[in-house]
Amino acid sequence: MEYRTYSAITQSETTKLLPKSNKSNDIVCRKLLGARIQLDNYVANFRKMHPNVSEQALDELIVEVVKASKKGISVTINGTNEHNWDFTQSLFFTSCVVTTIGYGQITPLSRSGKIFCILYAIVGIPLTLVLLSGLVERFLVPAMWILQWLNSKLQRFYQPFSIRLLHLIIIVTFLVILTIFLPAIIFYYLEEGWTYLDAIYYCFISLTTIGLGDYIPGYSNELRGLYLSLYKMVTTVYLFFGITFMMLTLAVFYDIPQLNLGLLFSLSRDVFPRTRN
């Protein structure tokens, strides 16, 4: 009886805390409500089975578990044989540092680790930008081939700006499908609890280097051992090439003078002519 009463109370309180939903976010509200009710029911059942554990002690334990989890420490005892800092985990962490994604799920704890991370970022980030810029130049070659082909077919009917705009739309559409929609399908099937929108959201947040860290591949699926290591390595490669294609899109965009907003802030002599003596 006490258990059912507690569940009813928490369900009522959780419903009040959720924002008023419309048709577009009903699914999100139901997921939040369901997760909160499930957690509250589990806590109530735990207290019922272990009456000697005080509410304050349980809350303190939960807080410490959340802190440890955020630092990448496994909180289960003999749950798996995985190490917190194996090779693929370290590779994934370093890729997040040099690409400035910075999910924040795994962080160095020791002083030496923090110092090394600072030095590594100082050296690694500029070198990574140089590498990505070189890759962008390579990928610009086939992109310009498409522009030349469009000019040969359409220059008699359309203005150069219209052709360049069409070229930009083709490049953006192709890269969005290649780097966001198609990988999102894979993440959707591999990550337990992710919707397709969640997977698209993760791809966009990661490739734009926002890296909020609310969705990270490899932490909500059932892959273990070699398969998990391979999965993280493939994800690392995906992040590098995905960011490269994002930079390629920006390069094609800024190659159109009418769309290059940077020219408004240019300090060239056309904008600020030198005064003659």
N, C-alpha and C positions, 0 to 999 in steps of 0.2 A: 504493500500500500504506500509506504513512504517513497519507494522507488518511482511508482507511477505519478505520485503527486509532484515529486521533484522534476520529472520529465515534463509534465504539463506546465509547470511554472516556468522552466527554462525555455520551453517552446514559445510561450506567450511573450516572455521578455525578449527573445531573439526576434520574434516577428515585429515587435515595436521598434527595435533598433534598425531594422532593415529599411532602406528608403522606399517610398512609394514607387511601385514599378508600373511600367506600361508594357505593351506587347513586345517591345524590343529587348527589354531586360528581365522579363519574367523568368527565363531559364537561368540567368545568373542568380537571381534572388532565390530561386528554388534550390540551386546548388549550395549557396551560402547557408540557407536555412537548414538543408539536409545535413551538411557537414557539421554545423554547430550543434544540432540535435544529437547527431551520432556521437560527437565528442562529449556532450553533457551526459548522455546516457551511459557512456563508457565510464566516465568519472563517477557517476552515481553508483553504478554497479560495482566499481572497484571499492568504493567506501563501504558498500554493503558487505562485501566479502572480507574486507580488512578494517573492521571497526576500530582497531587499536591505533590506526594511522590517523593523526589529526589532520584537519583541513589545512591548517597553516603549513604543516610539514609537507603535505602533498603539493601544495601550491609552490613552495620553495623548490621542491624537486623538479616540478615541471619547468620552472623558470631556468634552473641550471641546465636542464636537458635542452631547452631551446637555445640557450647561449652556446652550449657545446656543439649543437647541430649547425649553428650559423658559422662556427669556426671550422667546420669540416671534420669534427671528431665523431667517430662512430659511437653511438650511445647504446648499442645492443651488445650484449655479452655473448661472444661466440656465435653471433648471428650469421656472419659470413667470414670467409678467410681473406677478404679484401683489405688491403692496406690503404690508409688515408692518403699516403703520398707514394703511390707506385709510379712507374714511368709514364703511363698514359695520363694519369691524373696530373702529374707535373707538367707534361706536354700541353695538356688542355689549359692549365693555369698560366703557363708562360705565353701561350698564344693569346689568352685574354688580356695579358699585360701589354704585350707589344702592339696589339691591335687596338688598345685603349677601350675594349669592351668592358672589362672589369665587372664581372657579375657579382663578386663579393662573397660567393658561397665558400670558397677556400681562401684563407689568408695566412700569411706567415705569422707565427706566434713568438718566436725567439728574436732577440735583438739582432743576432747575426743574420737571421733570415730576412728581417725587415731592411737591414742595411744593404744586403745583397739585392733585394727586390728593387730598392731605390736605384742602385748603380746599374742593375740590369735594365731597368726602364729607361734610364738616361741614355744608355747606349743602344738598347734594342728598339725603342720606338722610332728614332730617326732612321736607323738602318732598315727597319720594316717599311717606312714610308718610301725610302729609295727603292726598295724591292717592288713594292706595289706600283710605284710610278713607272718603273721599267716594264712591268707586266701590262700596265694600261697602254703604254706606247706600242707594245706588241699587238694587243687586241684592237688598237685603233686602225691598224692596217686593213683587216677585213671589213671593219666598219666603214672605212672610207671607200672601199670597193663597192659597197652597197650604195653609197652616195653617188659615186661616179656612174653606176648603172642607172640610178634614178634620173640623173641629169641627162644621160643619153636618150632616155625614153620620154621624159616629160618636159624638157627645157623649151620645147616649141609651144607648149600649152600653158605652162605655169611660170610664175616668177621664181627666182632663185630662193627667196625666203620661204615660199610655200613648199618647195621641194625639200629644203632643209628641215622644215617643220614636220613634213611627212617622214623624213628619214629619222628624226628624233623619236617620233611616235612608234615607228617600227622597232627601233633599238630598245626603247623603254619597255614596250610590250613583250618583246622576246626575252629580255633580261628579267623582268618581273615574273614571267612564267617559269623561267629556268632557275632562278635563285630563290623564289618565295613560294609560289603555288605548288610546284612539283616537290621540292623538299618538304613542304608542309604536309603533303600526303604521307611521306615516309615517317615523319615525326608523329603524325596522328595515329598511325598503326603501331608504332613501337612504344610510345609513351602512354602508360596507363593513366587514365583520367583526363587526358588532353582532348579537347574538341578540335575540330579542324580550324576553327577561328583562333583557338589558343596557339596552334602550331603556326598559323600565318602571323599572328602577333609576335611569337618568339622569333621567327625569321626576320621580320621587319626590325624589331627592337635590336637584334644582334647585329644585323648587317649595317644598320645606321650607327653602330657603336654606342647606342644609348645604354644597353646592358643593365636593365633594371634588376635582373637576377631573380624575378618571381617565377620564371620558367627556365629550367636548365636541363638539357638532355642527359640521361644516364642516371637520374636520381628517382625516377618514378616508373621504371620498367623492371622486368624480371630477368634481364640479361646479366650474366655473371661470368667471371673468369675471362677467357680469351675473347669471347663474343663482346663483352662489355669494353674490353681494351680496344678491340677493333672498331667498335662503334664510336668511341671517343676520338680515335685517330681520324676516322672518316669525317666526323663532325668538325675537327680542327681544320682539316683540309677544306671542307665546305666553307668555313668561316673566312679563311684566307681568300679563296677565289670569289666568294660572294661579295666581300668588301671590295675586291678588285673590280668586279663588274659594276658595283655602285659608283666607284670612282670613274669608271669608263662612261657611265651615263652622264655624270657631271661634266666630263671632258667634252662629250658630244654636245651637251647643252650650252656650255660656255663657248663653244666654237661658232655659235650663231651670234653675230654681233648685236642683233636686235634684242636678244635675250640675255646678253652678258651684262648683268647689273653692275659688275665690277668696274665697267668703264665710267660709270657715274662718279666713282671715287678715284679715278685715275689722276695722277699728277703729271701727265704728259704735257708737252708744250701746246698741244691742241686745246687742252682745257685751261691751263694756266700759262699763257704765252709770256716769254721773258720780256722784260722791259728793255727797250733800247736806250743807250746812252745818247 
